[in-house]
C-alpha cells in the first residue's frame, strides 16, 4: 500500500559519519507538516576518521526510535553509491 494514503509518512533516516537524523511527517487534510525530528551525534567531525561500529549505530537508532514520538516502523533512507 502506498504510504501517502496514510496519516503518517515513513520515518526518513539519514546516517552520516558524525550524526544520525530522523524525521517524520503527518498529514493534516491535504497538507503535510513535520510530526517529529530527532538528531543524535555519533562523533565530532574531528573524531570521524575512525569508523563508528555497526553496533554503535544500531544502538543509537534503537534509542532514537524508542525515545521519540515516531509512529510506525517503515523507514526511507538514501544510501551513497
C-alpha positions as MATLAB code, in Angstrom:
seq = 'XXXXXXXXXXXXXXXXXXXXXXXXXXXXXXXXXXXXXXXXXXXXXXXXXXXXXXXXXXXXXXXXXXXXXXXXXXXXXXXXX';
ca = [
       0.000    0.000    0.000;
       1.260    3.460   -0.796;
       2.379    5.457    2.234;
       0.956    8.768    1.010;
      -2.572    7.495    1.723;
      -1.729    7.138    5.403;
      -1.754    9.729    8.189;
       1.985    9.449    8.922;
       4.854    9.184    6.460;
       7.580    6.584    6.818;
      10.434    7.737    9.042;
      13.124    9.478    6.991;
      16.592    8.304    8.023;
      19.983    9.886    7.303;
      23.056    8.126    8.697;
      26.101   10.342    8.316;
      29.683    9.952    9.505;
      29.101   12.178   12.551;
      25.364   12.149   13.185;
      22.083   10.348   12.596;
      18.940   12.279   11.689;
      15.353   11.010   11.675;
      12.201   12.890   10.620;
       8.542   12.036   10.083;
       5.649   13.951    8.525;
       1.973   13.942    9.495;
      -0.956   14.614    7.182;
      -3.391   17.389    8.106;
      -6.108   17.276    5.429;
      -4.304   17.947    2.150;
      -1.197   19.381    3.857;
       1.855   17.704    5.384;
       3.621   19.005    8.498;
       6.651   17.844   10.480;
       5.478   15.404   13.157;
       8.789   14.603   14.857;
      12.538   15.134   14.325;
      15.494   13.590   16.159;
      19.239   14.136   15.777;
      21.999   12.208   17.545;
      25.729   12.865   17.359;
      27.947    9.840   16.766;
      31.301   11.618   16.746;
      32.524   15.146   16.445;
      33.887   15.912   12.937;
      37.454   15.840   14.313;
      36.903   12.289   15.620;
      35.220   10.981   12.472;
      38.287    9.301   10.981;
      37.913    6.060   12.976;
      34.767    4.370   11.714;
      31.789    4.029   14.044;
      30.895    0.385   14.628;
      27.617   -1.010   13.280;
      26.681   -1.904   16.874;
      27.019    1.763   17.925;
      24.838    2.881   15.017;
      22.255    0.189   15.806;
      22.149    1.160   19.474;
      21.786    4.843   18.595;
      18.959    4.131   16.112;
      17.139    1.992   18.649;
      17.320    4.623   21.381;
      16.238    7.403   18.977;
      13.275    5.338   17.811;
      12.018    4.416   21.270;
      12.654    7.834   22.856;
      10.942    9.749   20.062;
       7.304   10.195   19.122;
       7.703    8.362   15.817;
       4.720    6.359   14.562;
       5.111    3.036   12.747;
       8.157    1.078   11.654;
       8.503    1.978    7.955;
      11.729    3.765    7.086;
      13.017    5.538    3.987;
      16.746    6.102    3.629;
      19.110    7.167    0.883;
      22.444    5.382    0.713;
      25.521    6.668   -1.115;
      26.789    4.758   -4.152;
];
